């Protein structure tokens, strides 16, 4: 399974990480999401046949955070 690591701006606490991980894990094809607000990172393991990295980024953005780079 492919993995992507994303830099995210706007996270302040563990509630932010739970919100992002919850929304991503609700996507069909996302196997796992591990977000760390201290490092400002999110690592997502996903099935590229079911979900694209663009959809993952779009979901984070809709949650209210900014993906950098």
PDB file of N, H, CA, C and O in Angstrom:
ATOM      1  N   UNK A   1       0.831  -1.186   0.000  1.00  0.00           N
ATOM      2  CA  UNK A   1       0.000   0.000   0.000  1.00  0.00           C
ATOM      3  C   UNK A   1       0.878   1.252   0.000  1.00  0.00           C
ATOM      4  O   UNK A   1       1.846   1.339   0.755  1.00  0.00           O
ATOM      5  N   UNK A   2       0.538   2.204  -0.838  1.00  0.00           N
ATOM      6  H   UNK A   2      -0.248   2.134  -1.452  1.00  0.00           H
ATOM      7  CA  UNK A   2       1.308   3.452  -0.828  1.00  0.00           C
ATOM      8  C   UNK A   2       1.049   4.260   0.437  1.00  0.00           C
ATOM      9  O   UNK A   2      -0.002   4.154   1.069  1.00  0.00           O
ATOM     10  N   UNK A   3       2.046   5.073   0.783  1.00  0.00           N
ATOM     11  H   UNK A   3       2.899   5.160   0.269  1.00  0.00           H
ATOM     12  CA  UNK A   3       1.919   5.993   1.915  1.00  0.00           C
ATOM     13  C   UNK A   3       2.329   7.371   1.436  1.00  0.00           C
ATOM     14  O   UNK A   3       3.212   7.515   0.591  1.00  0.00           O
ATOM     15  N   UNK A   4       1.670   8.389   1.992  1.00  0.00           N
ATOM     16  H   UNK A   4       0.953   8.272   2.679  1.00  0.00           H
ATOM     17  CA  UNK A   4       2.111   9.754   1.752  1.00  0.00           C
ATOM     18  C   UNK A   4       2.281  10.439   3.094  1.00  0.00           C
ATOM     19  O   UNK A   4       1.553  10.159   4.047  1.00  0.00           O
ATOM     20  N   UNK A   5       3.248  11.337   3.158  1.00  0.00           N
ATOM     21  H   UNK A   5       3.839  11.564   2.384  1.00  0.00           H
ATOM     22  CA  UNK A   5       3.462  12.141   4.352  1.00  0.00           C
ATOM     23  C   UNK A   5       3.223  13.595   3.954  1.00  0.00           C
ATOM     24  O   UNK A   5       3.845  14.107   3.024  1.00  0.00           O
ATOM     25  N   UNK A   6       2.321  14.243   4.666  1.00  0.00           N
ATOM     26  H   UNK A   6       1.815  13.826   5.421  1.00  0.00           H
ATOM     27  CA  UNK A   6       1.933  15.607   4.343  1.00  0.00           C
ATOM     28  C   UNK A   6       2.266  16.550   5.486  1.00  0.00           C
ATOM     29  O   UNK A   6       2.141  16.184   6.655  1.00  0.00           O
ATOM     30  N   UNK A   7       2.685  17.753   5.154  1.00  0.00           N
ATOM     31  H   UNK A   7       2.786  18.050   4.204  1.00  0.00           H
ATOM     32  CA  UNK A   7       2.875  18.823   6.141  1.00  0.00           C
ATOM     33  C   UNK A   7       1.557  19.576   6.225  1.00  0.00           C
ATOM     34  O   UNK A   7       0.961  19.915   5.202  1.00  0.00           O
ATOM     35  N   UNK A   8       1.099  19.840   7.455  1.00  0.00           N
ATOM     36  H   UNK A   8       1.583  19.565   8.286  1.00  0.00           H
ATOM     37  CA  UNK A   8      -0.195  20.490   7.659  1.00  0.00           C
ATOM     38  C   UNK A   8      -0.033  21.687   8.585  1.00  0.00           C
ATOM     39  O   UNK A   8       0.633  21.601   9.616  1.00  0.00           O
ATOM     40  N   UNK A   9      -0.643  22.797   8.211  1.00  0.00           N
ATOM     41  H   UNK A   9      -1.185  22.867   7.373  1.00  0.00           H
ATOM     42  CA  UNK A   9      -0.655  24.012   9.025  1.00  0.00           C
ATOM     43  C   UNK A   9      -2.005  24.161   9.719  1.00  0.00           C
ATOM     44  O   UNK A   9      -3.041  23.772   9.180  1.00  0.00           O
ATOM     45  N   UNK A  10      -1.974  24.730  10.922  1.00  0.00           N
ATOM     46  H   UNK A  10      -1.132  25.045  11.359  1.00  0.00           H
ATOM     47  CA  UNK A  10      -3.216  25.085  11.599  1.00  0.00           C
ATOM     48  C   UNK A  10      -3.633  24.175  12.736  1.00  0.00           C
ATOM     49  O   UNK A  10      -4.646  24.428  13.387  1.00  0.00           O
ATOM     50  N   UNK A  11      -2.873  23.120  12.988  1.00  0.00           N
ATOM     51  H   UNK A  11      -2.050  22.914  12.459  1.00  0.00           H
ATOM     52  CA  UNK A  11      -3.226  22.216  14.087  1.00  0.00           C
ATOM     53  C   UNK A  11      -2.677  22.772  15.404  1.00  0.00           C
ATOM     54  O   UNK A  11      -1.555  23.275  15.458  1.00  0.00           O
ATOM     55  N   UNK A  12      -3.487  22.672  16.464  1.00  0.00           N
ATOM     56  H   UNK A  12      -4.398  22.263  16.420  1.00  0.00           H
ATOM     57  CA  UNK A  12      -3.098  23.222  17.765  1.00  0.00           C
ATOM     58  C   UNK A  12      -3.018  22.178  18.877  1.00  0.00           C
ATOM     59  O   UNK A  12      -2.299  22.369  19.857  1.00  0.00           O
ATOM     60  N   UNK A  13      -3.758  21.070  18.726  1.00  0.00           N
ATOM     61  H   UNK A  13      -4.343  20.915  17.930  1.00  0.00           H
ATOM     62  CA  UNK A  13      -3.869  20.131  19.846  1.00  0.00           C
ATOM     63  C   UNK A  13      -4.248  18.743  19.344  1.00  0.00           C
ATOM     64  O   UNK A  13      -4.403  18.523  18.143  1.00  0.00           O
ATOM     65  N   UNK A  14      -4.393  17.823  20.269  1.00  0.00           N
ATOM     66  H   UNK A  14      -4.267  18.001  21.245  1.00  0.00           H
ATOM     67  CA  UNK A  14      -4.732  16.450  19.902  1.00  0.00           C
ATOM     68  C   UNK A  14      -6.138  16.343  19.305  1.00  0.00           C
ATOM     69  O   UNK A  14      -6.409  15.410  18.549  1.00  0.00           O
ATOM     70  N   UNK A  15      -7.023  17.265  19.625  1.00  0.00           N
ATOM     71  H   UNK A  15      -6.803  18.023  20.239  1.00  0.00           H
ATOM     72  CA  UNK A  15      -8.359  17.251  19.010  1.00  0.00           C
ATOM     73  C   UNK A  15      -8.258  17.480  17.510  1.00  0.00           C
ATOM     74  O   UNK A  15      -9.023  16.903  16.737  1.00  0.00           O
ATOM     75  N   UNK A  16      -7.317  18.323  17.098  1.00  0.00           N
ATOM     76  H   UNK A  16      -6.696  18.792  17.726  1.00  0.00           H
ATOM     77  CA  UNK A  16      -7.098  18.561  15.666  1.00  0.00           C
ATOM     78  C   UNK A  16      -6.693  17.259  14.982  1.00  0.00           C
ATOM     79  O   UNK A  16      -7.190  16.941  13.902  1.00  0.00           O
ATOM     80  N   UNK A  17      -5.794  16.510  15.607  1.00  0.00           N
ATOM     81  H   UNK A  17      -5.390  16.768  16.485  1.00  0.00           H
ATOM     82  CA  UNK A  17      -5.330  15.268  15.000  1.00  0.00           C
ATOM     83  C   UNK A  17      -6.453  14.240  14.926  1.00  0.00           C
ATOM     84  O   UNK A  17      -6.560  13.513  13.938  1.00  0.00           O
ATOM     85  N   UNK A  18      -7.276  14.172  15.942  1.00  0.00           N
ATOM     86  H   UNK A  18      -7.188  14.762  16.745  1.00  0.00           H
ATOM     87  CA  UNK A  18      -8.395  13.223  15.940  1.00  0.00           C
ATOM     88  C   UNK A  18      -9.394  13.572  14.845  1.00  0.00           C
ATOM     89  O   UNK A  18      -9.949  12.679  14.205  1.00  0.00           O
ATOM     90  N   UNK A  19      -9.627  14.855  14.624  1.00  0.00           N
ATOM     91  H   UNK A  19      -9.177  15.581  15.143  1.00  0.00           H
ATOM     92  CA  UNK A  19     -10.562  15.298  13.587  1.00  0.00           C
ATOM     93  C   UNK A  19     -10.039  14.918  12.200  1.00  0.00           C
ATOM     94  O   UNK A  19     -10.778  14.370  11.383  1.00  0.00           O
ATOM     95  N   UNK A  20      -8.770  15.208  11.942  1.00  0.00           N
ATOM     96  H   UNK A  20      -8.169  15.653  12.606  1.00  0.00           H
ATOM     97  CA  UNK A  20      -8.180  14.874  10.643  1.00  0.00           C
ATOM     98  C   UNK A  20      -8.159  13.367  10.431  1.00  0.00           C
ATOM     99  O   UNK A  20      -8.595  12.883   9.387  1.00  0.00           O
ATOM    100  N   UNK A  21      -7.654  12.616  11.416  1.00  0.00           N
ATOM    101  H   UNK A  21      -7.299  13.009  12.264  1.00  0.00           H
ATOM    102  CA  UNK A  21      -7.582  11.165  11.277  1.00  0.00           C
ATOM    103  C   UNK A  21      -8.973  10.554  11.084  1.00  0.00           C
ATOM    104  O   UNK A  21      -9.146   9.649  10.269  1.00  0.00           O
ATOM    105  N   UNK A  22      -9.945  11.039  11.819  1.00  0.00           N
ATOM    106  H   UNK A  22      -9.804  11.775  12.481  1.00  0.00           H
ATOM    107  CA  UNK A  22     -11.307  10.515  11.692  1.00  0.00           C
ATOM    108  C   UNK A  22     -11.881  10.744  10.310  1.00  0.00           C
ATOM    109  O   UNK A  22     -12.470   9.837   9.722  1.00  0.00           O
ATOM    110  N   UNK A  23     -11.715  11.959   9.779  1.00  0.00           N
ATOM    111  H   UNK A  23     -11.237  12.697  10.257  1.00  0.00           H
ATOM    112  CA  UNK A  23     -12.240  12.265   8.448  1.00  0.00           C
ATOM    113  C   UNK A  23     -11.525  11.450   7.371  1.00  0.00           C
ATOM    114  O   UNK A  23     -12.159  10.966   6.434  1.00  0.00           O
ATOM    115  N   UNK A  24     -10.217  11.300   7.503  1.00  0.00           N
ATOM    116  H   UNK A  24      -9.701  11.693   8.265  1.00  0.00           H
ATOM    117  CA  UNK A  24      -9.482  10.524   6.505  1.00  0.00           C
ATOM    118  C   UNK A  24      -9.835   9.047   6.572  1.00  0.00           C
ATOM    119  O   UNK A  24      -9.992   8.406   5.533  1.00  0.00           O
ATOM    120  N   UNK A  25      -9.962   8.497   7.763  1.00  0.00           N
ATOM    121  H   UNK A  25      -9.834   9.018   8.607  1.00  0.00           H
ATOM    122  CA  UNK A  25     -10.266   7.076   7.892  1.00  0.00           C
ATOM    123  C   UNK A  25     -11.689   6.745   7.459  1.00  0.00           C
ATOM    124  O   UNK A  25     -12.016   5.578   7.243  1.00  0.00           O
ATOM    125  N   UNK A  26     -12.539   7.767   7.330  1.00  0.00           N
ATOM    126  H   UNK A  26     -12.273   8.715   7.505  1.00  0.00           H
ATOM    127  CA  UNK A  26     -13.884   7.558   6.785  1.00  0.00           C
ATOM    128  C   UNK A  26     -13.879   7.413   5.268  1.00  0.00           C
ATOM    129  O   UNK A  26     -14.863   6.953   4.689  1.00  0.00           O
ATOM    130  N   UNK A  27     -12.773   7.804   4.610  1.00  0.00           N
ATOM    131  H   UNK A  27     -11.974   8.178   5.081  1.00  0.00           H
ATOM    132  CA  UNK A  27     -12.674   7.677   3.156  1.00  0.00           C
ATOM    133  C   UNK A  27     -12.448   6.225   2.770  1.00  0.00           C
ATOM    134  O   UNK A  27     -11.605   5.544   3.352  1.00  0.00           O
ATOM    135  N   UNK A  28     -13.203   5.756   1.786  1.00  0.00           N
ATOM    136  H   UNK A  28     -13.888   6.310   1.313  1.00  0.00           H
ATOM    137  CA  UNK A  28     -12.972   4.402   1.261  1.00  0.00           C
ATOM    138  C   UNK A  28     -11.577   4.349   0.670  1.00  0.00           C
ATOM    139  O   UNK A  28     -11.209   5.201  -0.139  1.00  0.00           O
ATOM    140  N   UNK A  29     -10.811   3.370   1.063  1.00  0.00           N
ATOM    141  H   UNK A  29     -11.110   2.679   1.721  1.00  0.00           H
ATOM    142  CA  UNK A  29      -9.471   3.192   0.541  1.00  0.00           C
ATOM    143  C   UNK A  29      -8.369   3.654   1.477  1.00  0.00           C
ATOM    144  O   UNK A  29      -7.205   3.315   1.265  1.00  0.00           O
ATOM    145  N   UNK A  30      -8.706   4.418   2.506  1.00  0.00           N
ATOM    146  H   UNK A  30      -9.652   4.693   2.678  1.00  0.00           H
ATOM    147  CA  UNK A  30      -7.693   4.835   3.475  1.00  0.00           C
ATOM    148  C   UNK A  30      -7.578   3.744   4.527  1.00  0.00           C
ATOM    149  O   UNK A  30      -8.541   3.429   5.226  1.00  0.00           O
ATOM    150  N   UNK A  31      -6.378   3.170   4.629  1.00  0.00           N
ATOM    151  H   UNK A  31      -5.595   3.426   4.061  1.00  0.00           H
ATOM    152  CA  UNK A  31      -6.134   2.090   5.575  1.00  0.00           C
ATOM    153  C   UNK A  31      -5.807   2.641   6.966  1.00  0.00           C
ATOM    154  O   UNK A  31      -6.273   2.114   7.976  1.00  0.00           O
ATOM    155  N   UNK A  32      -4.994   3.714   7.006  1.00  0.00           N
ATOM    156  H   UNK A  32      -4.616   4.142   6.186  1.00  0.00           H
ATOM    157  CA  UNK A  32      -4.647   4.316   8.291  1.00  0.00           C
ATOM    158  C   UNK A  32      -4.212   5.756   8.081  1.00  0.00           C
ATOM    159  O   UNK A  32      -3.739   6.143   7.013  1.00  0.00           O
ATOM    160  N   UNK A  33      -4.390   6.534   9.143  1.00  0.00           N
ATOM    161  H   UNK A  33      -4.774   6.220  10.011  1.00  0.00           H
ATOM    162  CA  UNK A  33      -3.954   7.927   9.155  1.00  0.00           C
ATOM    163  C   UNK A  33      -3.352   8.200  10.521  1.00  0.00           C
ATOM    164  O   UNK A  33      -3.976   7.950  11.552  1.00  0.00           O
ATOM    165  N   UNK A  34      -2.131   8.717  10.514  1.00  0.00           N
ATOM    166  H   UNK A  34      -1.625   8.921   9.676  1.00  0.00           H
ATOM    167  CA  UNK A  34      -1.452   9.063  11.771  1.00  0.00           C
ATOM    168  C   UNK A  34      -1.013  10.516  11.688  1.00  0.00           C
ATOM    169  O   UNK A  34      -0.107  10.863  10.931  1.00  0.00           O
ATOM    170  N   UNK A  35      -1.667  11.361  12.475  1.00  0.00           N
ATOM    171  H   UNK A  35      -2.404  11.079  13.090  1.00  0.00           H
ATOM    172  CA  UNK A  35      -1.382  12.794  12.449  1.00  0.00           C
ATOM    173  C   UNK A  35      -0.694  13.199  13.743  1.00  0.00           C
ATOM    174  O   UNK A  35      -1.055  12.733  14.824  1.00  0.00           O
ATOM    175  N   UNK A  36       0.302  14.074  13.624  1.00  0.00           N
ATOM    176  H   UNK A  36       0.595  14.453  12.746  1.00  0.00           H
ATOM    177  CA  UNK A  36       1.036  14.574  14.781  1.00  0.00           C
ATOM    178  C   UNK A  36       1.028  16.095  14.715  1.00  0.00           C
ATOM    179  O   UNK A  36       1.669  16.682  13.843  1.00  0.00           O
ATOM    180  N   UNK A  37       0.307  16.738  15.632  1.00  0.00           N
ATOM    181  H   UNK A  37      -0.213  16.262  16.340  1.00  0.00           H
ATOM    182  CA  UNK A  37       0.193  18.194  15.583  1.00  0.00           C
ATOM    183  C   UNK A  37       1.488  18.887  15.982  1.00  0.00           C
ATOM    184  O   UNK A  37       1.749  19.998  15.522  1.00  0.00           O
ATOM    185  N   UNK A  38       2.306  18.260  16.825  1.00  0.00           N
ATOM    186  H   UNK A  38       2.094  17.357  17.198  1.00  0.00           H
ATOM    187  CA  UNK A  38       3.566  18.871  17.249  1.00  0.00           C
ATOM    188  C   UNK A  38       4.506  19.020  16.040  1.00  0.00           C
ATOM    189  O   UNK A  38       5.133  20.063  15.854  1.00  0.00           O
ATOM    190  N   UNK A  39       4.590  17.980  15.241  1.00  0.00           N
ATOM    191  H   UNK A  39       4.081  17.133  15.391  1.00  0.00           H
ATOM    192  CA  UNK A  39       5.443  18.018  14.041  1.00  0.00           C
ATOM    193  C   UNK A  39       4.739  18.630  12.840  1.00  0.00           C
ATOM    194  O   UNK A  39       5.382  18.969  11.847  1.00  0.00           O
ATOM    195  N   UNK A  40       3.413  18.774  12.927  1.00  0.00           N
ATOM    196  H   UNK A  40       2.891  18.498  13.734  1.00  0.00           H
ATOM    197  CA  UNK A  40       2.658  19.311  11.798  1.00  0.00           C
ATOM    198  C   UNK A  40       2.659  18.373  10.609  1.00  0.00           C
ATOM    199  O   UNK A  40       2.779  18.808   9.464  1.00  0.00           O
ATOM    200  N   UNK A  41       2.524  17.068  10.889  1.00  0.00           N
ATOM    201  H   UNK A  41       2.426  16.715  11.819  1.00  0.00           H
ATOM    202  CA  UNK A  41       2.592  16.061   9.834  1.00  0.00           C
ATOM    203  C   UNK A  41       1.438  15.070   9.922  1.00  0.00           C
ATOM    204  O   UNK A  41       0.852  14.840  10.980  1.00  0.00           O
ATOM    205  N   UNK A  42       1.146  14.502   8.774  1.00  0.00           N
ATOM    206  H   UNK A  42       1.622  14.689   7.915  1.00  0.00           H
ATOM    207  CA  UNK A  42       0.154  13.437   8.691  1.00  0.00           C
ATOM    208  C   UNK A  42       0.680  12.393   7.720  1.00  0.00           C
ATOM    209  O   UNK A  42       1.079  12.717   6.601  1.00  0.00           O
ATOM    210  N   UNK A  43       0.678  11.139   8.155  1.00  0.00           N
ATOM    211  H   UNK A  43       0.354  10.876   9.064  1.00  0.00           H
ATOM    212  CA  UNK A  43       1.087  10.039   7.286  1.00  0.00           C
ATOM    213  C   UNK A  43      -0.135   9.169   7.028  1.00  0.00           C
ATOM    214  O   UNK A  43      -0.797   8.708   7.958  1.00  0.00           O
ATOM    215  N   UNK A  44      -0.420   8.953   5.750  1.00  0.00           N
ATOM    216  H   UNK A  44       0.118   9.327   4.994  1.00  0.00           H
ATOM    217  CA  UNK A  44      -1.620   8.219   5.354  1.00  0.00           C
ATOM    218  C   UNK A  44      -1.233   7.025   4.499  1.00  0.00           C
ATOM    219  O   UNK A  44      -0.504   7.156   3.516  1.00  0.00           O
ATOM    220  N   UNK A  45      -1.730   5.860   4.887  1.00  0.00           N
ATOM    221  H   UNK A  45      -2.323   5.753   5.685  1.00  0.00           H
ATOM    222  CA  UNK A  45      -1.573   4.645   4.090  1.00  0.00           C
ATOM    223  C   UNK A  45      -2.898   4.409   3.385  1.00  0.00           C
ATOM    224  O   UNK A  45      -3.954   4.401   4.017  1.00  0.00           O
ATOM    225  N   UNK A  46      -2.837   4.214   2.054  1.00  0.00           N
ATOM    226  H   UNK A  46      -1.979   4.221   1.540  1.00  0.00           H
ATOM    227  CA  UNK A  46      -4.089   4.135   1.301  1.00  0.00           C
ATOM    228  C   UNK A  46      -3.966   3.219   0.092  1.00  0.00           C
ATOM    229  O   UNK A  46      -2.869   2.891  -0.358  1.00  0.00           O
ATOM    230  N   UNK A  47      -5.123   2.818  -0.418  1.00  0.00           N
ATOM    231  H   UNK A  47      -6.014   3.085  -0.052  1.00  0.00           H
ATOM    232  CA  UNK A  47      -5.222   2.005  -1.623  1.00  0.00           C
ATOM    233  C   UNK A  47      -5.456   2.962  -2.787  1.00  0.00           C
ATOM    234  O   UNK A  47      -6.534   3.542  -2.912  1.00  0.00           O
ATOM    235  N   UNK A  48      -4.445   3.126  -3.636  1.00  0.00           N
ATOM    236  H   UNK A  48      -3.568   2.655  -3.533  1.00  0.00           H
ATOM    237  CA  UNK A  48      -4.537   4.093  -4.731  1.00  0.00           C
ATOM    238  C   UNK A  48      -5.583   3.713  -5.776  1.00  0.00           C
ATOM    239  O   UNK A  48      -5.936   4.535  -6.621  1.00  0.00           O
ATOM    240  N   UNK A  49      -6.077   2.488  -5.730  1.00  0.00           N
ATOM    241  H   UNK A  49      -5.790   1.820  -5.043  1.00  0.00           H
ATOM    242  CA  UNK A  49      -7.159   2.074  -6.614  1.00  0.00           C
ATOM    243  C   UNK A  49      -8.517   2.571  -6.150  1.00  0.00           C
ATOM    244  O   UNK A  49      -9.478   2.578  -6.920  1.00  0.00           O
ATOM    245  N   UNK A  50      -8.600   2.992  -4.878  1.00  0.00           N
ATOM    246  H   UNK A  50      -7.820   2.987  -4.253  1.00  0.00           H
ATOM    247  CA  UNK A  50      -9.874   3.445  -4.322  1.00  0.00           C
ATOM    248  C   UNK A  50      -9.906   4.936  -4.013  1.00  0.00           C
ATOM    249  O   UNK A  50     -10.966   5.560  -4.057  1.00  0.00           O
ATOM    250  N   UNK A  51      -8.752   5.505  -3.702  1.00  0.00           N
ATOM    251  H   UNK A  51      -7.891   4.998  -3.666  1.00  0.00           H
ATOM    252  CA  UNK A  51      -8.720   6.918  -3.318  1.00  0.00           C
ATOM    253  C   UNK A  51      -7.394   7.525  -3.792  1.00  0.00           C
ATOM    254  O   UNK A  51      -6.350   6.874  -3.757  1.00  0.00           O
ATOM    255  N   UNK A  52      -7.460   8.780  -4.234  1.00  0.00           N
ATOM    256  H   UNK A  52      -8.308   9.309  -4.262  1.00  0.00           H
ATOM    257  CA  UNK A  52      -6.252   9.452  -4.726  1.00  0.00           C
ATOM    258  C   UNK A  52      -5.642  10.334  -3.637  1.00  0.00           C
ATOM    259  O   UNK A  52      -6.303  10.696  -2.663  1.00  0.00           O
ATOM    260  N   UNK A  53      -4.381  10.663  -3.825  1.00  0.00           N
ATOM    261  H   UNK A  53      -3.844  10.369  -4.616  1.00  0.00           H
ATOM    262  CA  UNK A  53      -3.740  11.584  -2.883  1.00  0.00           C
ATOM    263  C   UNK A  53      -4.416  12.952  -2.947  1.00  0.00           C
ATOM    264  O   UNK A  53      -4.488  13.654  -1.939  1.00  0.00           O
ATOM    265  N   UNK A  54      -4.911  13.336  -4.124  1.00  0.00           N
ATOM    266  H   UNK A  54      -4.853  12.766  -4.943  1.00  0.00           H
ATOM    267  CA  UNK A  54      -5.639  14.611  -4.252  1.00  0.00           C
ATOM    268  C   UNK A  54      -6.898  14.615  -3.382  1.00  0.00           C
ATOM    269  O   UNK A  54      -7.219  15.631  -2.765  1.00  0.00           O
ATOM    270  N   UNK A  55      -7.608  13.492  -3.329  1.00  0.00           N
ATOM    271  H   UNK A  55      -7.346  12.667  -3.829  1.00  0.00           H
ATOM    272  CA  UNK A  55      -8.815  13.384  -2.500  1.00  0.00           C
ATOM    273  C   UNK A  55      -8.453  13.465  -1.018  1.00  0.00           C
ATOM    274  O   UNK A  55      -9.195  14.054  -0.232  1.00  0.00           O
ATOM    275  N   UNK A  56      -7.333  12.886  -0.635  1.00  0.00           N
ATOM    276  H   UNK A  56      -6.730  12.407  -1.274  1.00  0.00           H
ATOM    277  CA  UNK A  56      -6.861  12.949   0.752  1.00  0.00           C
ATOM    278  C   UNK A  56      -6.570  14.401   1.136  1.00  0.00           C
ATOM    279  O   UNK A  56      -6.975  14.867   2.201  1.00  0.00           O
ATOM    280  N   UNK A  57      -5.861  15.107   0.251  1.00  0.00           N
ATOM    281  H   UNK A  57      -5.531  14.729  -0.614  1.00  0.00           H
ATOM    282  CA  UNK A  57      -5.536  16.517   0.502  1.00  0.00           C
ATOM    283  C   UNK A  57      -6.812  17.357   0.554  1.00  0.00           C
ATOM    284  O   UNK A  57      -6.947  18.228   1.414  1.00  0.00           O
ATOM    285  N   UNK A  58      -7.735  17.100  -0.352  1.00  0.00           N
ATOM    286  H   UNK A  58      -7.625  16.392  -1.050  1.00  0.00           H
ATOM    287  CA  UNK A  58      -9.015  17.816  -0.366  1.00  0.00           C
ATOM    288  C   UNK A  58      -9.781  17.611   0.945  1.00  0.00           C
ATOM    289  O   UNK A  58     -10.386  18.550   1.463  1.00  0.00           O
ATOM    290  N   UNK A  59      -9.756  16.401   1.474  1.00  0.00           N
ATOM    291  H   UNK A  59      -9.265  15.639   1.054  1.00  0.00           H
ATOM    292  CA  UNK A  59     -10.455  16.095   2.725  1.00  0.00           C
ATOM    293  C   UNK A  59      -9.838  16.861   3.889  1.00  0.00           C
ATOM    294  O   UNK A  59     -10.562  17.394   4.730  1.00  0.00           O
ATOM    295  N   UNK A  60      -8.517  16.919   3.947  1.00  0.00           N
ATOM    296  H   UNK A  60      -7.929  16.486   3.264  1.00  0.00           H
ATOM    297  CA  UNK A  60      -7.843  17.680   5.017  1.00  0.00           C
ATOM    298  C   UNK A  60      -8.209  19.154   4.913  1.00  0.00           C
ATOM    299  O   UNK A  60      -8.486  19.802   5.922  1.00  0.00           O
ATOM    300  N   UNK A  61      -8.210  19.683   3.690  1.00  0.00           N
ATOM    301  H   UNK A  61      -7.985  19.156   2.870  1.00  0.00           H
ATOM    302  CA  UNK A  61      -8.544  21.093   3.468  1.00  0.00           C
ATOM    303  C   UNK A  61      -9.986  21.387   3.884  1.00  0.00           C
ATOM    304  O   UNK A  61     -10.255  22.409   4.515  1.00  0.00           O
ATOM    305  N   UNK A  62     -10.907  20.496   3.532  1.00  0.00           N
ATOM    306  H   UNK A  62     -10.688  19.666   3.019  1.00  0.00           H
ATOM    307  CA  UNK A  62     -12.308  20.686   3.916  1.00  0.00           C
ATOM    308  C   UNK A  62     -12.491  20.617   5.431  1.00  0.00           C
ATOM    309  O   UNK A  62     -13.438  21.189   5.971  1.00  0.00           O
ATOM    310  N   UNK A  63     -11.589  19.921   6.111  1.00  0.00           N
ATOM    311  H   UNK A  63     -10.820  19.456   5.672  1.00  0.00           H
ATOM    312  CA  UNK A  63     -11.652  19.822   7.561  1.00  0.00           C
ATOM    313  C   UNK A  63     -11.225  21.143   8.217  1.00  0.00           C
ATOM    314  O   UNK A  63     -11.499  21.383   9.393  1.00  0.00           O
ATOM    315  N   UNK A  64     -10.543  21.999   7.427  1.00  0.00           N
ATOM    316  H   UNK A  64     -10.320  21.804   6.472  1.00  0.00           H
ATOM    317  CA  UNK A  64     -10.186  23.320   7.937  1.00  0.00           C
ATOM    318  C   UNK A  64      -8.700  23.553   8.131  1.00  0.00           C
ATOM    319  O   UNK A  64      -8.308  24.505   8.805  1.00  0.00           O
ATOM    320  N   UNK A  65      -7.870  22.700   7.554  1.00  0.00           N
ATOM    321  H   UNK A  65      -8.189  21.926   7.007  1.00  0.00           H
ATOM    322  CA  UNK A  65      -6.428  22.818   7.706  1.00  0.00           C
ATOM    323  C   UNK A  65      -5.782  23.007   6.347  1.00  0.00           C
ATOM    324  O   UNK A  65      -6.387  22.706   5.318  1.00  0.00           O
ATOM    325  N   UNK A  66      -4.557  23.503   6.342  1.00  0.00           N
ATOM    326  H   UNK A  66      -4.066  23.748   7.178  1.00  0.00           H
ATOM    327  CA  UNK A  66      -3.852  23.773   5.092  1.00  0.00           C
ATOM    328  C   UNK A  66      -2.719  22.786   4.912  1.00  0.00           C
ATOM    329  O   UNK A  66      -1.858  22.634   5.778  1.00  0.00           O
ATOM    330  N   UNK A  67      -2.736  22.109   3.752  1.00  0.00           N
ATOM    331  H   UNK A  67      -3.435  22.233   3.048  1.00  0.00           H
ATOM    332  CA  UNK A  67      -1.654  21.198   3.392  1.00  0.00           C
ATOM    333  C   UNK A  67      -0.588  22.023   2.678  1.00  0.00           C
ATOM    334  O   UNK A  67      -0.881  22.750   1.728  1.00  0.00           O
ATOM    335  N   UNK A  68       0.653  21.899   3.148  1.00  0.00           N
ATOM    336  H   UNK A  68       0.891  21.309   3.919  1.00  0.00           H
ATOM    337  CA  UNK A  68       1.765  22.682   2.612  1.00  0.00           C
ATOM    338  C   UNK A  68       2.590  21.821   1.680  1.00  0.00           C
ATOM    339  O   UNK A  68       2.906  20.675   1.997  1.00  0.00           O
ATOM    340  N   UNK A  69       2.942  22.380   0.518  1.00  0.00           N
ATOM    341  H   UNK A  69       2.686  23.311   0.260  1.00  0.00           H
ATOM    342  CA  UNK A  69       3.852  21.693  -0.425  1.00  0.00           C
ATOM    343  C   UNK A  69       3.239  20.613  -1.127  1.00  0.00           C
ATOM    344  O   UNK A  69       3.888  19.958  -1.942  1.00  0.00           O
TER     345      UNK A  69
END
